Every structure is written in C-alpha cells, then in structure tokens.
Amino acid sequence: MTQETSEKVPDRLDSIFSLQKELTDMMNLDRYPDDTEGRVAALCTAIIQEAVELQRTTNWKWWKIPVPFNKDEAKEELVDIWHFVIQASIELDLTPDDILEEYVRKNEINRERQRTGY
C-alpha cells in the first residue's frame, strides 16, 4: 500500500459539510432563528425559493415561447439548494454517514413501494 492509498482521502460529502460550516462561520447570523425548529423552517423556505429559481430556468410554461435552456444557470440554482440542504442537515445533527444510512433506508422503502404498486 502506498502512502497515497493509506492516507484517508476526505469524502466529497465530508468536504461539502466542511465548506458549509466555514461559510456559516463567516456569516452574520443576527437574524437567523435561535432554535433548531426555526432554523429548519427558515432553511425550508430558502430551499423552496431556490427551487422556484431553478424551475424558472426551465421552459415549464407551456403557453410561452421557449427560450434556450441555460444549463449553467440551472446548475448554480441547484447548488444553492445544496447549500441550504447541507445547512439543514447540520442543524439536524446529521453527518454524511447519517445521510447515507438514511438514504439507503428510505431508498429501500421506495423500492419496495415500486415493487408493490405504491
């Protein structure tokens, strides 16, 4: 085993969590709610608003003349959503490992629902 392979390489999601924590440490949080429920509620609102911004990059309005899809703009809006989802995860004390565990658990439920005609 080489030194490169024996050293723990940070997981991508761990890296994203670290970057989010660093960003949060830079922010003025005077208006950020004091309690977990309030913070999660505020983050839900932010996620919804960013999802609307992402939707606006698409031609979902069938009654309008379509414009070329701007994939770069859509990616930026999606990453904005990721910022708030990661922050909500942090607020709920979820680690990247917890997220994987919950994802696997819920994915199996969803697969079972598909097998049984949910």
Biopython code that builds the backbone (N, CA, C, O; Angstrom):
import numpy as np
from Bio.PDB.StructureBuilder import StructureBuilder

atoms = [
    (1, "MET", "N", (0.849, -1.176, 0.000)),
    (1, "MET", "CA", (0.000, 0.000, 0.000)),
    (1, "MET", "C", (0.897, 1.243, 0.000)),
    (1, "MET", "O", (1.799, 1.356, 0.830)),
    (2, "THR", "N", (0.656, 2.154, -0.909)),
    (2, "THR", "CA", (1.455, 3.364, -0.967)),
    (2, "THR", "C", (0.966, 4.353, 0.075)),
    (2, "THR", "O", (-0.107, 4.185, 0.655)),
    (3, "GLN", "N", (1.769, 5.391, 0.306)),
    (3, "GLN", "CA", (1.365, 6.421, 1.256)),
    (3, "GLN", "C", (0.082, 7.088, 0.783)),
    (3, "GLN", "O", (-0.779, 7.431, 1.594)),
    (4, "GLU", "N", (-0.048, 7.274, -0.537)),
    (4, "GLU", "CA", (-1.252, 7.903, -1.083)),
    (4, "GLU", "C", (-2.501, 7.105, -0.735)),
    (4, "GLU", "O", (-3.503, 7.680, -0.310)),
    (5, "THR", "N", (-2.453, 5.801, -0.910)),
    (5, "THR", "CA", (-3.649, 4.994, -0.673)),
    (5, "THR", "C", (-3.881, 4.706, 0.803)),
    (5, "THR", "O", (-5.005, 4.394, 1.196)),
    (6, "SER", "N", (-2.830, 4.806, 1.641)),
    (6, "SER", "CA", (-3.018, 4.522, 3.056)),
    (6, "SER", "C", (-3.578, 5.722, 3.813)),
    (6, "SER", "O", (-4.159, 5.551, 4.885)),
    (7, "GLU", "N", (-3.415, 6.940, 3.276)),
    (7, "GLU", "CA", (-3.966, 8.131, 3.916)),
    (7, "GLU", "C", (-5.451, 8.228, 3.580)),
    (7, "GLU", "O", (-5.873, 7.938, 2.461)),
    (8, "LYS", "N", (-6.224, 8.641, 4.569)),
    (8, "LYS", "CA", (-7.662, 8.777, 4.341)),
    (8, "LYS", "C", (-7.916, 9.993, 3.461)),
    (8, "LYS", "O", (-7.564, 11.116, 3.821)),
    (9, "VAL", "N", (-8.510, 9.768, 2.340)),
    (9, "VAL", "CA", (-8.894, 10.844, 1.440)),
    (9, "VAL", "C", (-10.275, 11.320, 1.882)),
    (9, "VAL", "O", (-11.183, 10.504, 2.046)),
    (10, "PRO", "N", (-10.448, 12.629, 2.078)),
    (10, "PRO", "CA", (-11.752, 13.100, 2.534)),
    (10, "PRO", "C", (-12.856, 12.745, 1.545)),
    (10, "PRO", "O", (-12.699, 12.880, 0.331)),
    (11, "ASP", "N", (-13.947, 12.300, 2.084)),
    (11, "ASP", "CA", (-15.121, 12.020, 1.282)),
    (11, "ASP", "C", (-15.642, 13.346, 0.716)),
    (11, "ASP", "O", (-15.495, 14.392, 1.348)),
    (12, "ARG", "N", (-16.234, 13.301, -0.443)),
    (12, "ARG", "CA", (-16.733, 14.532, -1.060)),
    (12, "ARG", "C", (-17.806, 15.196, -0.198)),
    (12, "ARG", "O", (-17.822, 16.418, -0.052)),
    (13, "LEU", "N", (-18.695, 14.390, 0.367)),
    (13, "LEU", "CA", (-19.747, 14.973, 1.193)),
    (13, "LEU", "C", (-19.165, 15.562, 2.481)),
    (13, "LEU", "O", (-19.631, 16.599, 2.955)),
    (14, "ASP", "N", (-18.152, 14.905, 3.044)),
    (14, "ASP", "CA", (-17.455, 15.477, 4.204)),
    (14, "ASP", "C", (-16.863, 16.837, 3.834)),
    (14, "ASP", "O", (-16.937, 17.784, 4.617)),
    (15, "SER", "N", (-16.285, 16.928, 2.657)),
    (15, "SER", "CA", (-15.697, 18.192, 2.195)),
    (15, "SER", "C", (-16.761, 19.264, 2.048)),
    (15, "SER", "O", (-16.543, 20.413, 2.430)),
    (16, "ILE", "N", (-17.903, 18.899, 1.503)),
    (16, "ILE", "CA", (-19.006, 19.858, 1.336)),
    (16, "ILE", "C", (-19.485, 20.343, 2.706)),
    (16, "ILE", "O", (-19.724, 21.537, 2.888)),
    (17, "PHE", "N", (-19.626, 19.433, 3.666)),
    (17, "PHE", "CA", (-20.036, 19.821, 5.022)),
    (17, "PHE", "C", (-19.030, 20.802, 5.622)),
    (17, "PHE", "O", (-19.421, 21.799, 6.229)),
    (18, "SER", "N", (-17.744, 20.524, 5.455)),
    (18, "SER", "CA", (-16.708, 21.417, 5.990)),
    (18, "SER", "C", (-16.793, 22.801, 5.372)),
    (18, "SER", "O", (-16.714, 23.810, 6.073)),
    (19, "LEU", "N", (-16.956, 22.843, 4.059)),
    (19, "LEU", "CA", (-17.080, 24.133, 3.373)),
    (19, "LEU", "C", (-18.306, 24.896, 3.861)),
    (19, "LEU", "O", (-18.249, 26.113, 4.043)),
    (20, "GLN", "N", (-19.419, 24.187, 4.074)),
    (20, "GLN", "CA", (-20.633, 24.845, 4.545)),
    (20, "GLN", "C", (-20.431, 25.410, 5.951)),
    (20, "GLN", "O", (-20.859, 26.527, 6.244)),
    (21, "LYS", "N", (-19.780, 24.635, 6.816)),
    (21, "LYS", "CA", (-19.518, 25.112, 8.184)),
    (21, "LYS", "C", (-18.626, 26.352, 8.158)),
    (21, "LYS", "O", (-18.851, 27.293, 8.919)),
    (22, "GLU", "N", (-17.620, 26.357, 7.291)),
    (22, "GLU", "CA", (-16.739, 27.522, 7.160)),
    (22, "GLU", "C", (-17.522, 28.737, 6.683)),
    (22, "GLU", "O", (-17.330, 29.841, 7.192)),
    (23, "LEU", "N", (-18.402, 28.539, 5.708)),
    (23, "LEU", "CA", (-19.221, 29.639, 5.195)),
    (23, "LEU", "C", (-20.128, 30.182, 6.294)),
    (23, "LEU", "O", (-20.245, 31.396, 6.464)),
    (24, "THR", "N", (-20.765, 29.290, 7.035)),
    (24, "THR", "CA", (-21.664, 29.714, 8.109)),
    (24, "THR", "C", (-20.899, 30.511, 9.163)),
    (24, "THR", "O", (-21.423, 31.485, 9.704)),
    (25, "ASP", "N", (-19.672, 30.107, 9.453)),
    (25, "ASP", "CA", (-18.852, 30.828, 10.432)),
    (25, "ASP", "C", (-18.550, 32.254, 9.976)),
    (25, "ASP", "O", (-18.284, 33.121, 10.808)),
    (26, "MET", "N", (-18.587, 32.508, 8.676)),
    (26, "MET", "CA", (-18.309, 33.833, 8.133)),
    (26, "MET", "C", (-19.534, 34.749, 8.149)),
    (26, "MET", "O", (-19.403, 35.967, 8.027)),
    (27, "MET", "N", (-20.716, 34.165, 8.298)),
    (27, "MET", "CA", (-21.962, 34.915, 8.141)),
    (27, "MET", "C", (-22.355, 35.675, 9.410)),
    (27, "MET", "O", (-22.026, 35.286, 10.531)),
    (28, "ASN", "N", (-23.066, 36.767, 9.182)),
    (28, "ASN", "CA", (-23.726, 37.469, 10.272)),
    (28, "ASN", "C", (-25.063, 36.764, 10.486)),
    (28, "ASN", "O", (-25.937, 36.809, 9.620)),
    (29, "LEU", "N", (-25.222, 36.118, 11.628)),
    (29, "LEU", "CA", (-26.415, 35.305, 11.886)),
    (29, "LEU", "C", (-27.373, 35.979, 12.854)),
    (29, "LEU", "O", (-28.162, 35.305, 13.517)),
    (30, "ASP", "N", (-27.311, 37.323, 12.941)),
    (30, "ASP", "CA", (-28.189, 38.050, 13.862)),
    (30, "ASP", "C", (-29.671, 37.764, 13.605)),
    (30, "ASP", "O", (-30.466, 37.718, 14.543)),
    (31, "ARG", "N", (-30.038, 37.573, 12.346)),
    (31, "ARG", "CA", (-31.449, 37.346, 12.004)),
    (31, "ARG", "C", (-31.793, 35.866, 11.867)),
    (31, "ARG", "O", (-32.940, 35.517, 11.588)),
    (32, "TYR", "N", (-30.810, 35.001, 12.061)),
    (32, "TYR", "CA", (-31.022, 33.553, 11.962)),
    (32, "TYR", "C", (-31.742, 33.095, 13.220)),
    (32, "TYR", "O", (-31.336, 33.473, 14.318)),
    (33, "PRO", "N", (-32.792, 32.299, 13.103)),
    (33, "PRO", "CA", (-33.536, 31.875, 14.292)),
    (33, "PRO", "C", (-32.635, 31.200, 15.329)),
    (33, "PRO", "O", (-31.625, 30.582, 14.992)),
    (34, "ASP", "N", (-33.024, 31.333, 16.590)),
    (34, "ASP", "CA", (-32.230, 30.794, 17.698)),
    (34, "ASP", "C", (-32.459, 29.306, 17.937)),
    (34, "ASP", "O", (-31.592, 28.624, 18.484)),
    (35, "ASP", "N", (-33.612, 28.802, 17.534)),
    (35, "ASP", "CA", (-33.944, 27.405, 17.837)),
    (35, "ASP", "C", (-33.871, 26.545, 16.582)),
    (35, "ASP", "O", (-34.002, 27.037, 15.462)),
    (36, "THR", "N", (-33.659, 25.247, 16.796)),
    (36, "THR", "CA", (-33.496, 24.316, 15.668)),
    (36, "THR", "C", (-34.717, 24.323, 14.766)),
    (36, "THR", "O", (-34.579, 24.378, 13.544)),
    (37, "GLU", "N", (-35.912, 24.268, 15.346)),
    (37, "GLU", "CA", (-37.120, 24.251, 14.516)),
    (37, "GLU", "C", (-37.210, 25.507, 13.657)),
    (37, "GLU", "O", (-37.540, 25.423, 12.474)),
    (38, "GLY", "N", (-36.923, 26.665, 14.235)),
    (38, "GLY", "CA", (-36.965, 27.915, 13.475)),
    (38, "GLY", "C", (-35.933, 27.946, 12.362)),
    (38, "GLY", "O", (-36.203, 28.432, 11.264)),
    (39, "ARG", "N", (-34.745, 27.421, 12.655)),
    (39, "ARG", "CA", (-33.701, 27.386, 11.622)),
    (39, "ARG", "C", (-34.090, 26.442, 10.485)),
    (39, "ARG", "O", (-33.909, 26.767, 9.312)),
    (40, "VAL", "N", (-34.625, 25.273, 10.838)),
    (40, "VAL", "CA", (-35.041, 24.322, 9.797)),
    (40, "VAL", "C", (-36.183, 24.921, 8.977)),
    (40, "VAL", "O", (-36.210, 24.772, 7.755)),
    (41, "ALA", "N", (-37.126, 25.597, 9.638)),
    (41, "ALA", "CA", (-38.229, 26.238, 8.907)),
    (41, "ALA", "C", (-37.694, 27.301, 7.948)),
    (41, "ALA", "O", (-38.139, 27.383, 6.803)),
    (42, "ALA", "N", (-36.741, 28.116, 8.411)),
    (42, "ALA", "CA", (-36.154, 29.150, 7.550)),
    (42, "ALA", "C", (-35.418, 28.517, 6.374)),
    (42, "ALA", "O", (-35.508, 29.001, 5.246)),
    (43, "LEU", "N", (-34.696, 27.442, 6.641)),
    (43, "LEU", "CA", (-33.970, 26.758, 5.573)),
    (43, "LEU", "C", (-34.927, 26.123, 4.571)),
    (43, "LEU", "O", (-34.643, 26.100, 3.374)),
    (44, "CYS", "N", (-36.067, 25.605, 5.051)),
    (44, "CYS", "CA", (-37.082, 25.067, 4.125)),
    (44, "CYS", "C", (-37.576, 26.157, 3.183)),
    (44, "CYS", "O", (-37.733, 25.929, 1.984)),
    (45, "THR", "N", (-37.816, 27.332, 3.730)),
    (45, "THR", "CA", (-38.259, 28.451, 2.899)),
    (45, "THR", "C", (-37.198, 28.795, 1.857)),
    (45, "THR", "O", (-37.521, 29.046, 0.696)),
    (46, "ALA", "N", (-35.937, 28.806, 2.273)),
    (46, "ALA", "CA", (-34.848, 29.098, 1.334)),
    (46, "ALA", "C", (-34.766, 28.036, 0.253)),
    (46, "ALA", "O", (-34.567, 28.356, -0.919)),
    (47, "ILE", "N", (-34.920, 26.765, 0.636)),
    (47, "ILE", "CA", (-34.873, 25.671, -0.338)),
    (47, "ILE", "C", (-36.005, 25.819, -1.349)),
    (47, "ILE", "O", (-35.795, 25.664, -2.552)),
    (48, "ILE", "N", (-37.195, 26.117, -0.858)),
    (48, "ILE", "CA", (-38.353, 26.310, -1.754)),
    (48, "ILE", "C", (-38.093, 27.453, -2.725)),
    (48, "ILE", "O", (-38.351, 27.315, -3.920)),
    (49, "GLN", "N", (-37.589, 28.576, -2.230)),
    (49, "GLN", "CA", (-37.333, 29.733, -3.091)),
    (49, "GLN", "C", (-36.265, 29.416, -4.135)),
    (49, "GLN", "O", (-36.388, 29.808, -5.296)),
    (50, "GLU", "N", (-35.227, 28.712, -3.724)),
    (50, "GLU", "CA", (-34.188, 28.335, -4.683)),
    (50, "GLU", "C", (-34.731, 27.336, -5.709)),
    (50, "GLU", "O", (-34.331, 27.366, -6.873)),
    (51, "ALA", "N", (-35.634, 26.457, -5.286)),
    (51, "ALA", "CA", (-36.255, 25.514, -6.230)),
    (51, "ALA", "C", (-37.084, 26.267, -7.261)),
    (51, "ALA", "O", (-37.110, 25.892, -8.433)),
    (52, "VAL", "N", (-37.756, 27.319, -6.835)),
    (52, "VAL", "CA", (-38.515, 28.152, -7.785)),
    (52, "VAL", "C", (-37.545, 28.815, -8.762)),
    (52, "VAL", "O", (-37.821, 28.886, -9.960)),
    (53, "GLU", "N", (-36.415, 29.299, -8.258)),
    (53, "GLU", "CA", (-35.422, 29.898, -9.147)),
    (53, "GLU", "C", (-34.884, 28.865, -10.144)),
    (53, "GLU", "O", (-34.659, 29.185, -11.311)),
    (54, "LEU", "N", (-34.683, 27.640, -9.686)),
    (54, "LEU", "CA", (-34.255, 26.572, -10.588)),
    (54, "LEU", "C", (-35.337, 26.296, -11.636)),
    (54, "LEU", "O", (-35.039, 26.152, -12.821)),
    (55, "GLN", "N", (-36.573, 26.225, -11.195)),
    (55, "GLN", "CA", (-37.677, 25.974, -12.126)),
    (55, "GLN", "C", (-37.760, 27.070, -13.183)),
    (55, "GLN", "O", (-38.071, 26.796, -14.342)),
    (56, "ARG", "N", (-37.485, 28.305, -12.786)),
    (56, "ARG", "CA", (-37.542, 29.429, -13.735)),
    (56, "ARG", "C", (-36.508, 29.307, -14.851)),
    (56, "ARG", "O", (-36.632, 29.971, -15.880)),
    (57, "THR", "N", (-35.487, 28.463, -14.660)),
    (57, "THR", "CA", (-34.501, 28.266, -15.731)),
    (57, "THR", "C", (-35.030, 27.323, -16.802)),
    (57, "THR", "O", (-34.412, 27.162, -17.855)),
    (58, "THR", "N", (-36.175, 26.701, -16.533)),
    (58, "THR", "CA", (-36.751, 25.749, -17.484)),
    (58, "THR", "C", (-37.898, 26.385, -18.249)),
    (58, "THR", "O", (-38.367, 27.471, -17.908)),
    (59, "ASN", "N", (-38.332, 25.704, -19.268)),
    (59, "ASN", "CA", (-39.454, 26.164, -20.087)),
    (59, "ASN", "C", (-40.745, 25.468, -19.654)),
    (59, "ASN", "O", (-41.463, 24.907, -20.481)),
    (60, "TRP", "N", (-41.029, 25.507, -18.365)),
    (60, "TRP", "CA", (-42.203, 24.807, -17.845)),
    (60, "TRP", "C", (-43.511, 25.488, -18.239)),
    (60, "TRP", "O", (-44.571, 24.863, -18.201)),
    (61, "LYS", "N", (-43.442, 26.754, -18.613)),
    (61, "LYS", "CA", (-44.662, 27.474, -19.012)),
    (61, "LYS", "C", (-44.974, 27.130, -20.468)),
    (61, "LYS", "O", (-44.413, 27.714, -21.395)),
    (62, "TRP", "N", (-45.873, 26.179, -20.644)),
    (62, "TRP", "CA", (-46.180, 25.697, -21.989)),
    (62, "TRP", "C", (-46.834, 26.757, -22.852)),
    (62, "TRP", "O", (-46.863, 26.614, -24.075)),
    (63, "TRP", "N", (-47.359, 27.818, -22.256)),
    (63, "TRP", "CA", (-48.046, 28.858, -23.008)),
    (63, "TRP", "C", (-47.093, 29.956, -23.500)),
    (63, "TRP", "O", (-47.517, 30.867, -24.210)),
    (64, "LYS", "N", (-45.813, 29.875, -23.128)),
    (64, "LYS", "CA", (-44.841, 30.876, -23.553)),
    (64, "LYS", "C", (-43.920, 30.303, -24.624)),
    (64, "LYS", "O", (-43.729, 29.091, -24.719)),
    (65, "ILE", "N", (-43.359, 31.192, -25.421)),
    (65, "ILE", "CA", (-42.364, 30.779, -26.414)),
    (65, "ILE", "C", (-41.116, 30.331, -25.661)),
    (65, "ILE", "O", (-40.578, 31.088, -24.852)),
    (66, "PRO", "N", (-40.652, 29.116, -25.917)),
    (66, "PRO", "CA", (-39.484, 28.626, -25.174)),
    (66, "PRO", "C", (-38.208, 29.386, -25.535)),
    (66, "PRO", "O", (-38.040, 29.876, -26.651)),
    (67, "VAL", "N", (-37.325, 29.463, -24.552)),
    (67, "VAL", "CA", (-36.004, 30.059, -24.757)),
    (67, "VAL", "C", (-34.969, 28.960, -24.529)),
    (67, "VAL", "O", (-35.274, 27.957, -23.883)),
    (68, "PRO", "N", (-33.773, 29.128, -25.038)),
    (68, "PRO", "CA", (-32.755, 28.092, -24.829)),
    (68, "PRO", "C", (-32.512, 27.852, -23.330)),
    (68, "PRO", "O", (-32.429, 28.794, -22.542)),
    (69, "PHE", "N", (-32.402, 26.595, -22.965)),
    (69, "PHE", "CA", (-32.147, 26.213, -21.579)),
    (69, "PHE", "C", (-30.712, 26.553, -21.211)),
    (69, "PHE", "O", (-29.772, 26.159, -21.901)),
    (70, "ASN", "N", (-30.552, 27.288, -20.114)),
    (70, "ASN", "CA", (-29.224, 27.670, -19.644)),
    (70, "ASN", "C", (-28.808, 26.694, -18.543)),
    (70, "ASN", "O", (-29.136, 26.881, -17.371)),
    (71, "LYS", "N", (-28.085, 25.657, -18.940)),
    (71, "LYS", "CA", (-27.693, 24.598, -18.010)),
    (71, "LYS", "C", (-26.787, 25.126, -16.895)),
    (71, "LYS", "O", (-26.888, 24.672, -15.755)),
    (72, "ASP", "N", (-25.912, 26.070, -17.206)),
    (72, "ASP", "CA", (-25.023, 26.630, -16.183)),
    (72, "ASP", "C", (-25.814, 27.378, -15.113)),
    (72, "ASP", "O", (-25.521, 27.262, -13.923)),
    (73, "GLU", "N", (-26.802, 28.136, -15.534)),
    (73, "GLU", "CA", (-27.656, 28.846, -14.570)),
    (73, "GLU", "C", (-28.438, 27.844, -13.717)),
    (73, "GLU", "O", (-28.585, 28.038, -12.510)),
    (74, "ALA", "N", (-28.933, 26.787, -14.334)),
    (74, "ALA", "CA", (-29.661, 25.754, -13.597)),
    (74, "ALA", "C", (-28.751, 25.087, -12.572)),
    (74, "ALA", "O", (-29.173, 24.835, -11.443)),
    (75, "LYS", "N", (-27.518, 24.801, -12.949)),
    (75, "LYS", "CA", (-26.557, 24.190, -12.019)),
    (75, "LYS", "C", (-26.322, 25.097, -10.817)),
    (75, "LYS", "O", (-26.271, 24.630, -9.679)),
    (76, "GLU", "N", (-26.179, 26.389, -11.074)),
    (76, "GLU", "CA", (-25.945, 27.335, -9.984)),
    (76, "GLU", "C", (-27.120, 27.342, -9.001)),
    (76, "GLU", "O", (-26.920, 27.363, -7.786)),
    (77, "GLU", "N", (-28.336, 27.326, -9.530)),
    (77, "GLU", "CA", (-29.510, 27.303, -8.654)),
    (77, "GLU", "C", (-29.581, 25.988, -7.873)),
    (77, "GLU", "O", (-29.949, 25.980, -6.698)),
    (78, "LEU", "N", (-29.232, 24.893, -8.517)),
    (78, "LEU", "CA", (-29.242, 23.606, -7.830)),
    (78, "LEU", "C", (-28.217, 23.577, -6.701)),
    (78, "LEU", "O", (-28.486, 23.038, -5.628)),
    (79, "VAL", "N", (-27.052, 24.152, -6.942)),
    (79, "VAL", "CA", (-26.029, 24.203, -5.895)),
    (79, "VAL", "C", (-26.481, 25.118, -4.753)),
    (79, "VAL", "O", (-26.152, 24.856, -3.596)),
    (80, "ASP", "N", (-27.219, 26.173, -5.050)),
    (80, "ASP", "CA", (-27.801, 26.989, -3.979)),
    (80, "ASP", "C", (-28.697, 26.130, -3.085)),
    (80, "ASP", "O", (-28.668, 26.253, -1.861)),
    (81, "ILE", "N", (-29.483, 25.269, -3.703)),
    (81, "ILE", "CA", (-30.336, 24.360, -2.937)),
    (81, "ILE", "C", (-29.470, 23.464, -2.058)),
    (81, "ILE", "O", (-29.773, 23.259, -0.883)),
    (82, "TRP", "N", (-28.394, 22.934, -2.628)),
    (82, "TRP", "CA", (-27.479, 22.079, -1.864)),
    (82, "TRP", "C", (-26.950, 22.798, -0.626)),
    (82, "TRP", "O", (-26.864, 22.196, 0.444)),
    (83, "HIS", "N", (-26.593, 24.090, -0.756)),
    (83, "HIS", "CA", (-26.115, 24.844, 0.403)),
    (83, "HIS", "C", (-27.132, 24.768, 1.548)),
    (83, "HIS", "O", (-26.774, 24.496, 2.694)),
    (84, "PHE", "N", (-28.380, 25.007, 1.222)),
    (84, "PHE", "CA", (-29.406, 25.030, 2.266)),
    (84, "PHE", "C", (-29.737, 23.629, 2.773)),
    (84, "PHE", "O", (-30.028, 23.454, 3.956)),
    (85, "VAL", "N", (-29.695, 22.643, 1.903)),
    (85, "VAL", "CA", (-29.932, 21.259, 2.337)),
    (85, "VAL", "C", (-28.817, 20.809, 3.283)),
    (85, "VAL", "O", (-29.085, 20.173, 4.302)),
    (86, "ILE", "N", (-27.582, 21.135, 2.951)),
    (86, "ILE", "CA", (-26.462, 20.766, 3.820)),
    (86, "ILE", "C", (-26.577, 21.494, 5.158)),
    (86, "ILE", "O", (-26.337, 20.900, 6.208)),
    (87, "GLN", "N", (-26.941, 22.771, 5.126)),
    (87, "GLN", "CA", (-27.089, 23.504, 6.380)),
    (87, "GLN", "C", (-28.211, 22.910, 7.227)),
    (87, "GLN", "O", (-28.072, 22.804, 8.445)),
    (88, "ALA", "N", (-29.307, 22.525, 6.604)),
    (88, "ALA", "CA", (-30.396, 21.873, 7.343)),
    (88, "ALA", "C", (-29.919, 20.552, 7.940)),
    (88, "ALA", "O", (-30.288, 20.200, 9.061)),
    (89, "SER", "N", (-29.110, 19.834, 7.196)),
    (89, "SER", "CA", (-28.545, 18.582, 7.707)),
    (89, "SER", "C", (-27.694, 18.850, 8.947)),
    (89, "SER", "O", (-27.778, 18.125, 9.939)),
    (90, "ILE", "N", (-26.888, 19.885, 8.879)),
    (90, "ILE", "CA", (-26.051, 20.259, 10.023)),
    (90, "ILE", "C", (-26.933, 20.641, 11.211)),
    (90, "ILE", "O", (-26.664, 20.242, 12.344)),
    (91, "GLU", "N", (-27.984, 21.414, 10.950)),
    (91, "GLU", "CA", (-28.893, 21.839, 12.030)),
    (91, "GLU", "C", (-29.557, 20.641, 12.701)),
    (91, "GLU", "O", (-29.848, 20.675, 13.897)),
    (92, "LEU", "N", (-29.793, 19.585, 11.930)),
    (92, "LEU", "CA", (-30.443, 18.383, 12.466)),
    (92, "LEU", "C", (-29.428, 17.352, 12.975)),
    (92, "LEU", "O", (-29.774, 16.207, 13.267)),
    (93, "ASP", "N", (-28.171, 17.790, 13.072)),
    (93, "ASP", "CA", (-27.088, 16.927, 13.574)),
    (93, "ASP", "C", (-26.886, 15.672, 12.735)),
    (93, "ASP", "O", (-26.519, 14.620, 13.259)),
    (94, "LEU", "N", (-27.125, 15.785, 11.437)),
    (94, "LEU", "CA", (-26.858, 14.676, 10.525)),
    (94, "LEU", "C", (-25.437, 14.789, 9.999)),
    (94, "LEU", "O", (-25.004, 15.859, 9.573)),
    (95, "THR", "N", (-24.732, 13.698, 10.033)),
    (95, "THR", "CA", (-23.400, 13.637, 9.439)),
    (95, "THR", "C", (-23.537, 13.044, 8.038)),
    (95, "THR", "O", (-24.587, 12.497, 7.699)),
    (96, "PRO", "N", (-22.492, 13.147, 7.226)),
    (96, "PRO", "CA", (-22.545, 12.468, 5.926)),
    (96, "PRO", "C", (-22.858, 10.969, 6.065)),
    (96, "PRO", "O", (-23.600, 10.413, 5.254)),
    (97, "ASP", "N", (-22.297, 10.321, 7.083)),
    (97, "ASP", "CA", (-22.599, 8.898, 7.300)),
    (97, "ASP", "C", (-24.075, 8.695, 7.632)),
    (97, "ASP", "O", (-24.695, 7.746, 7.153)),
    (98, "ASP", "N", (-24.639, 9.586, 8.454)),
    (98, "ASP", "CA", (-26.062, 9.501, 8.786)),
    (98, "ASP", "C", (-26.926, 9.653, 7.537)),
    (98, "ASP", "O", (-27.921, 8.951, 7.362)),
    (99, "ILE", "N", (-26.525, 10.578, 6.679)),
    (99, "ILE", "CA", (-27.290, 10.811, 5.452)),
    (99, "ILE", "C", (-27.272, 9.569, 4.576)),
    (99, "ILE", "O", (-28.306, 9.168, 4.042)),
    (100, "LEU", "N", (-26.098, 8.957, 4.428)),
    (100, "LEU", "CA", (-26.022, 7.729, 3.640)),
    (100, "LEU", "C", (-26.913, 6.652, 4.247)),
    (100, "LEU", "O", (-27.650, 5.981, 3.525)),
    (101, "GLU", "N", (-26.855, 6.481, 5.549)),
    (101, "GLU", "CA", (-27.676, 5.468, 6.222)),
    (101, "GLU", "C", (-29.171, 5.734, 6.015)),
    (101, "GLU", "O", (-29.931, 4.817, 5.707)),
    (102, "GLU", "N", (-29.586, 6.990, 6.185)),
    (102, "GLU", "CA", (-30.997, 7.339, 5.995)),
    (102, "GLU", "C", (-31.412, 7.201, 4.530)),
    (102, "GLU", "O", (-32.527, 6.775, 4.231)),
    (103, "TYR", "N", (-30.504, 7.567, 3.620)),
    (103, "TYR", "CA", (-30.793, 7.447, 2.197)),
    (103, "TYR", "C", (-31.005, 5.988, 1.819)),
    (103, "TYR", "O", (-31.965, 5.657, 1.124)),
    (104, "VAL", "N", (-30.119, 5.124, 2.272)),
    (104, "VAL", "CA", (-30.229, 3.693, 1.969)),
    (104, "VAL", "C", (-31.543, 3.149, 2.532)),
    (104, "VAL", "O", (-32.252, 2.406, 1.854)),
    (105, "ARG", "N", (-31.866, 3.524, 3.782)),
    (105, "ARG", "CA", (-33.103, 3.066, 4.416)),
    (105, "ARG", "C", (-34.331, 3.511, 3.610)),
    (105, "ARG", "O", (-35.203, 2.699, 3.303)),
    (106, "LYS", "N", (-34.391, 4.782, 3.277)),
    (106, "LYS", "CA", (-35.541, 5.321, 2.545)),
    (106, "LYS", "C", (-35.577, 4.806, 1.108)),
    (106, "LYS", "O", (-36.655, 4.593, 0.553)),
    (107, "ASN", "N", (-34.416, 4.607, 0.508)),
    (107, "ASN", "CA", (-34.347, 4.073, -0.849)),
    (107, "ASN", "C", (-34.959, 2.674, -0.896)),
    (107, "ASN", "O", (-35.663, 2.335, -1.847)),
    (108, "GLU", "N", (-34.697, 1.876, 0.111)),
    (108, "GLU", "CA", (-35.271, 0.533, 0.156)),
    (108, "GLU", "C", (-36.788, 0.596, 0.314)),
    (108, "GLU", "O", (-37.509, -0.188, -0.303)),
    (109, "ILE", "N", (-37.272, 1.518, 1.131)),
    (109, "ILE", "CA", (-38.726, 1.710, 1.260)),
    (109, "ILE", "C", (-39.317, 2.089, -0.095)),
    (109, "ILE", "O", (-40.342, 1.539, -0.498)),
    (110, "ASN", "N", (-38.684, 3.015, -0.795)),
    (110, "ASN", "CA", (-39.179, 3.453, -2.105)),
    (110, "ASN", "C", (-39.138, 2.322, -3.131)),
    (110, "ASN", "O", (-40.039, 2.205, -3.962)),
    (111, "ARG", "N", (-38.106, 1.499, -3.079)),
    (111, "ARG", "CA", (-38.019, 0.343, -3.981)),
    (111, "ARG", "C", (-39.148, -0.650, -3.690)),
    (111, "ARG", "O", (-39.775, -1.181, -4.606)),
    (112, "GLU", "N", (-39.392, -0.887, -2.416)),
    (112, "GLU", "CA", (-40.477, -1.796, -2.049)),
    (112, "GLU", "C", (-41.819, -1.235, -2.519)),
    (112, "GLU", "O", (-42.679, -1.986, -2.979)),
    (113, "ARG", "N", (-41.998, 0.049, -2.409)),
    (113, "ARG", "CA", (-43.236, 0.683, -2.889)),
    (113, "ARG", "C", (-43.392, 0.489, -4.396)),
    (113, "ARG", "O", (-44.498, 0.248, -4.878)),
    (114, "GLN", "N", (-42.300, 0.592, -5.133)),
    (114, "GLN", "CA", (-42.381, 0.379, -6.584)),
    (114, "GLN", "C", (-42.699, -1.074, -6.906)),
    (114, "GLN", "O", (-43.456, -1.352, -7.836)),
    (115, "ARG", "N", (-42.127, -2.000, -6.147)),
    (115, "ARG", "CA", (-42.393, -3.430, -6.391)),
    (115, "ARG", "C", (-43.834, -3.789, -6.084)),
    (115, "ARG", "O", (-44.389, -4.706, -6.690)),
    (116, "THR", "N", (-44.451, -3.069, -5.140)),
    (116, "THR", "CA", (-45.813, -3.433, -4.704)),
    (116, "THR", "C", (-46.880, -2.497, -5.268)),
    (116, "THR", "O", (-48.027, -2.528, -4.823)),
    (117, "GLY", "N", (-46.511, -1.665, -6.248)),
    (117, "GLY", "CA", (-47.508, -0.828, -6.911)),
    (117, "GLY", "C", (-47.991, 0.336, -6.101)),
    (117, "GLY", "O", (-49.170, 0.682, -6.182)),
    (118, "TYR", "N", (-47.140, 0.954, -5.326)),
    (118, "TYR", "CA", (-47.460, 2.101, -4.473)),
    (118, "TYR", "C", (-48.048, 3.227, -5.273)),
    (118, "TYR", "O", (-48.377, 4.274, -4.715)),
]
sb = StructureBuilder()
sb.init_structure("model")
sb.init_model(0)
sb.init_chain("A")
sb.init_seg("    ")
for serial, (resi, resn, name, xyz) in enumerate(atoms, 1):
    if name == "N":
        sb.init_residue(resn, " ", resi, " ")
    sb.init_atom(name, np.array(xyz, "f"), 0.0, 1.0, " ", f" {name:<3s}", serial, name[0])
structure = sb.get_structure()
